[in-house]
Amino acid sequence: MDKRELGRTGIMVSELCLGTMTFGQQNTQAEGHAQLDMAVDHGINFIDTAELYAIPPRAETYGATESIIGNWLKERGGRDKLIIASKVAGRSSFPWLRPEEEQARLSPRHIRYALEGSLRRLGTDYIDLYQLHWPDRRVPLFGDGGTTFKDLPSDESISVEETLGVLGDLVCEGKIRHVGLSNETAWGVASFLAASKTGLPRVASIQNAYNLINRTFEIGLAEMAMQERVGLLAYSPLAQGYLTGKYLNGARPAGARTTLFNRAQRYEKPGVDEAIIAYHALAQREGINPIQLAVAFVTSRAFVTSNIIGATSITQLKALMGSLDLPITSELETQINAIHQIHSNPAP
């Protein structure tokens, strides 16, 4: 397992990161611990979670994922050998997220409240990478194709400087080591980088969706990631399972995430099935696993610091890690890009 530098921090993280959002909902604690054991045994040193997890977010499972990871750390030890990333929720109206508040915000008080809860559940004194799960300002998020910037109401948001200010204080207090963004735009990344020049913490990474049917990160953000060394932590390399082909033609396999929760409208847009069929045809011609093709493509990008893989079974996790054995040759990349030219970003 190769390692790559997290931004300019000097921290080296594995090229695959274990995503954990299924722990506490689709996966039991025992299943989560088995995944963590396998990941570490195969050289993964990077674990990603969030206060909001398990997903989909519910009051009953809020923080469950961090608690499962914390129990594993308590049993196994080795905290100093791991890089743990978590996230504070951005602007949100979940009534159970912040006590006695109508909305969660990225204000100093809310960030401190969220961080203390994450530290307690994880059973650790510090978090290596603390990420803003989504912006405080209003932006189209999570593939919401029905919303544009023109449609968004203009209202006050917590300033970048105020948010970074409290994160800087938390760095000084030793509770977090570094800061990251998630579900951000190029303007957002540029704003955080500009603010850091006044002595505030410099963001180390950006965690956005990136996969064969959503390569929008390449438009603006990829150059930002490489030039500024704010690398991508890519989530949904399999497009929430759609790139496996299991949902083609409206299929809903028993126990699959979309079958259970019906939350994947991002990947149910015109042109998605046609793109997936084209990538599967390529894999079949080349005699390779289409799942490993999709994951290996993401890992191979120069602007990707780590590729966040998630599974609901040990078998799935083993297959995802097997993607490291598949090289994306120049010939294979040419064929991938030819499909992308015809089926460009059907699921942004």
N, C-alpha and C positions, 0 to 999 in steps of 0.2 A: 504494500500500500504506500504509494508516494505521498509526500507531505508538501504543502504549499504555505507560503507566508500569509498570515491574516493581515491584509493591509500593510501598514508600515510598522506593525507592532513587534516584530521579531518572533511572534508566536507561530509555530508550525502546526498546521492542522491537516488531518487526513483528507485526501481528495474525495472521499465519500464521508458524509456526515449522517448519523442515525437520527432520523426524524421520529418523533414519539407521540404525535397527536392522537393516535389510536389507543394509547395506554389509558385505561380507566373507562373506556366505553366499548370499543370493539375488541380490545384485548384486556384480559385480566392482569393482575399484578404478576402472577407467576409467568404468564406469557411475555409480559414486558421484560421481566428479569431475564428470561431465556434469550430474548432478542439482544439485550444489552450484553449478556455474556458472549454470545456469538460475535457480535460486532467487535468487541474488544479483542477477542481471540484472533480475529482476522485483521487486526491492525488499525481499526477505527478508534481515534482518540477524541472525536468531536461529536457532541450530543446536543441536539437542538430541541428546546421545549418553549413553553410560554405559560404565563399565569392563566390564560383563557382556556387552555387545554384541559380535558379532552374535547375533541371536535366531533359533532357540532356543539357549540357552546350551550350549556344548560347550567342552571344554578346548582343542580345536583352533582354535576361533575366538574365544577369550577375548581381548578387547582389539583385535580386528581392525578394528572400526569406527573406534575412535579413531585407529588407525594410518593408515587411509585418509584421514581428515580431516586428520591431521597432515601427510601427504605433500602433500595439496592446498594447505594453508596455506603449506608450504615453497615450492611451485611458483608459487602465485598471489600470496602476500603479502596485505596488507590486514588483518592480525589486529586492528588497532586499530579497524577499522570494524565488527567483528562481535561479537555477544554469544554466547559459547559456554557451554552448560550441559552438565554431566556429572553422573554419579551414582556414589555408593559403595553397593555391595550391602549390604543388611541381613542379619539372621541367616540363615545358609544353611549347608547341609551339603555343597555341592559340594566334593569333595576337592581339586580343583585351584585353588580360588579364593584360598586363603591357604596359603603353604608352612608345613608342620609344624604345622598347626592342624586340629582336627576340624571346627570351625565358623568361618565368618566372623561377626564381631560388629561393632557400632558402638562399639567401644572406641577410645581414643586411638591405640593402636599400630596397630590394623587400619585406621583411617581414614587415618593418615599413610602407611601402606604403599600403600593403594589410590590415594591422591592422587598420590604420587610416580610411580606407574606411569602414571596418566592424563596427567600433565604431560609425561612422557617420550614417550609415544606421540603426543600431540597436538603435541609440539614447541613448547610455549609455556611461559612463566614463570608464568602465572596462569590460573585458570578463573573466568569471570564469575559463574556461578551453580552452586554445588556442592550437589547434592540427595542426601538420604537415600532410596535407591531404594525401600525399604520398612522398616517399623519393626523395631527389635530385639526388642520384646516380641511375644508370639504373638497375632496377630489373624487373622480369616478374610480371605484375600487372593485377588485375581484371580478373583472370581466363584465361589469355592468354596462352593457352596450346600449341601454336605453337612456343613459345619463351622459350628458356632455358638459363641458365647462360652462357653456352658455346657459344651461339649465340650472346650474347650481346656485343656491342663494349665497349672497355675499354677506358674511358676518365676521365677527371678531374671532380670531384664533389665538391660542397661546403662542407667543413669539418663539422663533427658533432660539434666540438668545436666552430667553427665560428657561426653556426646556434644557438647553445645553448647560446652563448655569448650575442647575441642581445636579445634573449628571456629573459635572466637574467636581462639585462638592462631594458626591458619593465616591468618585475616584479617589479624592484626597482622603476620605474616611476609610478607604480600603475595602469598600463593599462591592464595588465593581472595578474591573481592570480596564475595559475598553467599551466603546459605544458603537452601535450599529443601527442602520435603518432597515425598514422593511416596507414593501408595497409603496415604494417612493417613485417620484418622477425625476427627470433630469434637473428641472428647476429646483426641486426639493434638495437633491444632493448638492447642487451648486450653492444653495443658500446655507446649508450646514457647513460646507467647506469654507465658505467666506467667513462665517461666524467664528470658526475655529482659529482664524488668524488673529483674533483678539485675546488669545490665551485660553479659550474654551477647548474642551476635548475635540479631537479630530475623529470623525467617523472612520471606522476601519472596514466596513462592509455594507452591502445592501442585499437584503433577502427578498427577491422577487420571483414570480413564476417564470419558468423558462423551459420550453420543450419543443418538439418538432412541429407542433401545431400552434405554438405561441412563441415566436422568436422576436417579439416586439422589443425586447431588451436591447437588441442589436441596433435599434434606431435611436442613437443619441447616448443611451446609458452605457453601452459597451465601450465606446471611446472614453467616456468619463471614468469607467472602472479601470481601464488600462492606463490612461494618462495620469490619473490621480491616485492610483493604487488603492481603490475602494472596490475590492473584488466582489463578484456576485456569489452569494450563497443561493444556489438555484433550488427552488422548491417545485414540486409537481413535475418531475422529469417524465413521468408517465401520464401526465394530464389527468390526475385523479383516477388512474386506471383505464382511461379511455384508449390509450395507445396500446393496451394489451389486445384490443379487439373484442373484449367480452361484452361491450355494450352496443356493438354494431347492429344496425337495423332495429333499434329500440329494445334489444334484449336486456333483461334484468335478472341476472343470476341470483339465486338465493344467497343471502348473506353478504353480498357485495355492497359497498358503501352507498352507491347511488340508489340501489334497491331499498336499502334500509332508511335512508335519510332524504332522498330526493332534493339534493342541494347542489347539483353539478350543472346548472343551466349554462355556466360558462363554456361547457364543452358540448352543448346540444344546439349548436347554431348551424345554419346552412353551410355546407361544404366540409364539415368536420368528418363525416363518415367517408367521403370520397378521398380526403387526404390520408386518413388512416388506412384505407384499403390500398392506396398507392404505396405507402411505406411498408405494409405487410407484403405486398407483391415484390418489392425490392429485396426484403429479407429472404423471401422464399427463393428468388433467383440466385441469391448469393449463398444460400444454405446456412443462414444465421438466424438466431433467435430474435424475433422482432422486439421483444421486451429489452433484450440486451443491446440491440441496435439503438433504441431510443435513449437508454441511460448512458451508454458509451458516448453517444454524440454530445450530450450535455457535458459530461466530464472532460471531454477533449477540448473544450473551448478555452482559448487563452485568457479570457476575462473571468472565467469561473475559478473561484478560490476553492469551493467545495460543493459537491452535488448532494443534496439532502434526499436520501432514500427512506421510504417508509413502507412497512409491510404489516400484514395481519397474521402472518404465519412464518415459521422458521424456513419452510420450503421457499416461500416467496423471497425472504431476505437473502437466502443463499443464492438464488437465481440473480437477484439484483447485484450482489457483490461479484458474481461471475462476469458481469459486464466489463470488469477491468481487464479481462483476457481478450477482449475484442478491440483490435486497433481500428481506428477510423482512417483508413488509407486515403490517399488523394483521389483514387478512383472511386471509392465508396462515397467520399464527400461530394464529388462531382455529381453523382447520381442523386444524393440527398438534395443538393441544391437545385437540381433540375425539377424535382418534385415540388420543392418549396417555391420555385418560380411560378408554377401553375396553381399551387394550393397555398398561397401565402397567408399565414396567420389567420386561419378561420376561427380560432378560439382565443382572441386577445384578452 
